[in-house]
Amino acid sequence: KQWYQRRVRGLKTISTKLFGQIPGPILLGYVIDKYCLLWRQSCKGDTNCWLYDMDGLTKILGIIYFSLIFVASIFFLLCWYLFPEDTGMREQGDTCEDTARTRGNSIEPLTLADRQRATLV
């Protein structure tokens, strides 16, 4: 189970970087540049926008935002439908409160080795 969790975390990190953090700012910059009305150019060839079409930019950014929320909601509902709650994996009486044991008169938290031994039994 831990093997799968590590792989899933790695895939999640890679996909987040590949599909979100790398192309996201590039595409957003492209959209913002498309709605520039007045460009300023310097002698060095550098340019920057002085005036934007705010109505058009507001509309397109709203459309992009709500379409991404819609797509994310579709994927959430698909995951919720296709991967139902994990039932039957825990036995009766297995609760989160079982993380401590007594040693003498004091209560100490279970160590990682204790948890691994408990899962092997």
C-alpha positions in Angstrom: 0.0 0.0 0.0 2.8 2.4 0.8 4.4 1.6 -2.5 1.3 2.7 -4.3 1.0 5.9 -2.2 4.5 6.9 -3.1 4.0 6.3 -6.8 0.7 8.2 -6.8 2.3 11.2 -5.0 5.1 11.2 -7.6 2.6 11.1 -10.5 0.5 13.8 -8.9 3.6 16.1 -8.6 4.8 15.4 -12.1 1.3 16.0 -13.6 0.8 19.2 -11.6 4.1 20.6 -12.9 3.6 19.4 -16.4 0.0 20.5 -16.9 -0.4 23.4 -14.5 2.7 25.2 -13.3 4.7 25.2 -16.5 2.1 26.0 -19.3 -0.3 28.0 -17.0 1.7 31.2 -16.8 2.7 31.0 -20.4 -0.9 30.7 -21.6 -2.2 33.3 -19.2 0.5 35.7 -20.5 -0.5 35.0 -24.1 -4.2 35.7 -23.3 -3.3 39.0 -21.5 -1.1 40.1 -24.4 -3.9 39.4 -26.9 -6.0 42.1 -25.2 -3.4 44.8 -25.3 -4.5 47.9 -27.2 -1.4 50.1 -27.0 2.2 48.8 -26.9 5.2 50.9 -25.9 8.5 50.1 -27.6 11.9 51.2 -26.4 15.1 51.6 -28.4 16.4 48.3 -27.1 13.4 46.4 -28.6 11.7 45.9 -25.2 7.9 46.2 -25.3 5.2 46.5 -22.7 1.5 47.2 -22.7 0.2 50.6 -21.7 -3.5 50.0 -22.4 -5.6 46.9 -22.2 -9.1 46.1 -23.4 -10.5 45.7 -19.9 -14.0 44.6 -21.0 -12.7 41.8 -23.2 -10.0 40.8 -20.8 -12.5 40.5 -17.9 -14.8 38.4 -20.0 -12.2 36.0 -21.3 -10.6 35.5 -17.9 -14.1 34.8 -16.4 -14.8 32.3 -19.2 -11.4 30.6 -18.6 -11.9 30.5 -14.8 -15.4 29.1 -14.9 -14.6 26.6 -17.7 -11.7 25.2 -15.6 -14.0 25.0 -12.5 -16.5 23.1 -14.7 -13.9 20.7 -15.9 -12.5 20.1 -12.4 -16.0 19.5 -11.1 -16.6 16.9 -13.9 -13.4 15.1 -13.0 -14.3 15.2 -9.3 -17.7 13.7 -10.0 -16.1 11.0 -12.2 -13.7 10.1 -9.4 -16.5 10.1 -6.8 -18.6 7.8 -9.0 -15.8 5.4 -10.3 -13.9 5.0 -7.0 -16.4 4.5 -4.3 -15.6 4.7 -0.6 -13.1 2.0 0.5 -15.3 -0.3 2.6 -14.3 -3.5 4.2 -10.6 -2.6 4.6 -10.9 -1.9 8.3 -12.1 -4.5 10.7 -14.8 -3.9 13.2 -13.4 -1.9 16.1 -10.3 -0.6 14.2 -10.4 3.1 15.1 -8.0 6.0 15.0 -8.0 5.9 18.8 -5.9 2.7 18.7 -2.7 4.7 18.4 -1.5 4.4 22.0 -0.6 1.6 24.3 0.4 1.5 27.9 3.9 0.8 29.2 3.8 0.6 32.9 1.8 3.6 34.2 2.4 6.0 31.3 0.7 6.1 27.9 3.1 6.5 24.9 2.4 6.9 21.3 3.0 3.9 19.0 6.3 4.1 17.1 6.6 3.4 13.4 8.1 -0.1 14.2 5.1 -0.9 16.4 2.7 0.1 13.6 4.6 -2.0 11.1 4.6 -5.0 13.4 0.8 -4.6 13.9 0.2 -4.6 10.1 2.3 -7.8 9.6 0.3 -9.8 12.1 
